[in-house]
């Protein structure tokens, strides 16, 4: 008979929500999730859930896979990278197509809707809002202290507390250079528009619910992206550019971008894109844009009975659309290993295996995304020939066999427990 293993998840975003959704089915795991905000909710942009992450959801269980559909996710028929400058402006540089590949590609979903579905059937007594972690005591068990004066005892602590993770600092130490994120130097501005308005601005060829595709446009010193979500009711329209004055040491998280600056960035782009930028973004005199940050490589994701997952472990820039997918992959592997553990000490072994199998892959994705961003924002010059094979940069991300990845993790855990 398995003894109960008490697990506390800090952070109620996508990483924490997908993990508790995956863990709740194990009767010997007593799982609770703690969110510092007053409610469990997500903001921000829509995200892509590519076939690797969709496979992970299916392996977590049918309910997890159904969450994506119920959240209004729109499957993309294809993804196209387009040139927006030079002699090849307006042409397709590289693309993938679900029919040609014979495989699904990615689905676009709003974070808030997806989070709501993942948490919909979690017992309310397992969810605790307005709980900001202040410190931890002990090792076996761990006592969590929250800023409201309350405490909670657990055997395993999982930090899913995002890019500003408290648990990451507990694991690595405040003075570790990898404990804090770094500014990539690029900024990003997103707007959600009604389908009809976006289609009127961009045209029916680019915005087509019957042939939904994600488009990325690479220009000189700027990037533009658009895709369809919310059962075809909304279009995400986003721009990004490199800030030559921003450095990795910069502590700025936002910057003001005025309409004139946006117009100047896109003035030499193809006319229909210039028009769309003007209509969808420049009616307002200024916007608040977000700088894109990521994490330097950590030496470990675990320390004894503590681990980090999702953005707390490997916060990434969005250039390869893999932040949410990595969180879901983490949740599959971590839940499979913890579900396999019969005692708190076996659960600690599960964390060691999780670090061993997940850290190399996730850190490679963070590095690849960082490098991709330098190309898409013009920091690193790319020629049309390079762009013709650009989509191959995603192959190692989306073509992983998630069932094999999970089974190898469980086999490694069994070997460690026997050893």
SEFITOR-490392 format. One record per residue (C-alpha): x, y, z. Coordinates in steps of 0.5 Angstrom, whole numbers, plus 500, padded with zeros to 3 digits. Example, Ala and Ser with C-alpha at 12.3 -4.5 7.8 and 13.67 -1.06 7.14 Angstrom:
BEGIN
525491516 527498514 
END
This chain:
BEGIN
500500500 503507498 504512503 501519502 506524499 504531500 506536494 505543494 505547487 507554488 504558482 497558479 499559471 500554466 505550469 502549475 495548472 497543468 501539473 496539478 491537473 496531471 497529479 490530481 489523478 494519483 490517490 497517494 499524492 496530496 497536492 495543493 497549489 498556491 497562487 500569490 495573486 487574489 485569483 487564479 488567472 492568466 493574462 498576456 498573449 495567446 500561445 501556440 501549443 505545438 504537436 509535441 505539447 499536444 502529445 504530452 497533453 494526451 499522455 497526461 490524460 484525455 481530460 487534459 487534451 480536451 482542455 485545449 479544445 474547450 478553450 477555443 484553440 484553433 489548429 493552424 493548417 500551416 505556418 509561413 515565414 515571409 520576407 518583408 524586405 529586399 527583392 523578395 519582399 512579400 514572398 514565402 521564405 519557408 513554410 510547413 503545412 499539415 497536409 504536406 507533412 501529414 501531421 498536426 502542427 500547432 494550435 493557438 489558444 488564449 492563455 486565460 481560457 486554457 488555464 481556466 479549463 485546466 483548473 476547472 475540475 480541481 477541487 477548490 480545497 486544493 487551490 489557495 489564492 493570495 498566498 505569496 511565498 516568503 520563506 521555507 524551513 526544514 528539509 523533510 518535511 518542508 514548512 512553507 511560510 506565506 506573507 499573510 502569516 499562514 504556513 503549509 507543510 509538504 514533502 515536495 515543493 515545486 516552484 512553478 512561480 514564473 520568471 521571477 521565481 522565489 523557488 529558483 533562488 532557493 535552489 540556486 542561491 541569490 548570488 548565482 548568476 543564473 538565479 535571475 533572468 536577463 534582458 534579450 534586448 528585444 521588445 514585443 507588442 501584442 494586440 487582440 483584434 476581432 476577426 472581422 477587423 483584422 481581416 479587413 485590415 490584412 486581407 482575406 488571403 492572410 486571415 482565413 478561418 477556413 485555412 487558418 495559418 500563422 504568419 511570421 514576417 521578417 524585416 530589417 530590425 523588426 518582426 510581425 506575426 499574426 494568427 487566429 484563436 478563440 474558435 476563429 473569433 479573434 486574431 492576435 497581431 504582434 510586432 517586435 523590434 530590437 532595442 539597440 540600447 538595451 543590454 542583458 544587465 538592463 532591469 527594464 521590463 517595459 518601454 513606451 513605444 509611440 505611434 511615430 516610432 512604430 510607423 518608422 519601423 514598418 514604413 518600408 514594408 509591403 503596403 498591405 502590412 504597413 496599412 495593417 500596422 497603421 490601422 491596428 496599432 497606430 490609432 493610439 498615440 503610444 503603447 506599453 511594450 514588453 521587453 523579452 527576457 529569458 533565463 541563463 542556464 541553471 546548473 540544476 532544477 532541483 535541490 533535495 525535495 525542491 524543484 522548479 518547472 515551467 518559466 521558473 526553470 527555463 523562461 524563454 523568449 517567444 521566438 520559437 513559440 515553445 514556452 507553454 509547450 515546455 511547461 506541459 512537457 515538464 508536467 507530463 514528465 514530473 507527474 509521471 515520475 512523482 506518480 511512480 514514487 511510493 514514499 517521500 524519499 522516492 519522490 526526491 529521486 523522482 526530482 533528480 531524474 526530472 532534472 536529468 531528463 528535462 534540463 538539457 532539452 529545455 535549455 537547448 530550446 531557450 538557447 535556440 529561441 534566443 538565437 532565432 530572435 537575433 535573426 528575426 529582429 535583424 540583430 543577425 543578418 540573414 539572407 533569403 537562402 537561409 530563410 528557405 530552411 528556416 522552419 527546420 530550426 523547429 524540428 528538434 522541438 516538435 518531433 520529439 517522441 513524448 511517449 518515449 521521453 516519458 518511458 525513458 524517464 521512468 526507466 531511469 528512475 527505476 534504475 536509480 531506485 534499484 541502485 
END
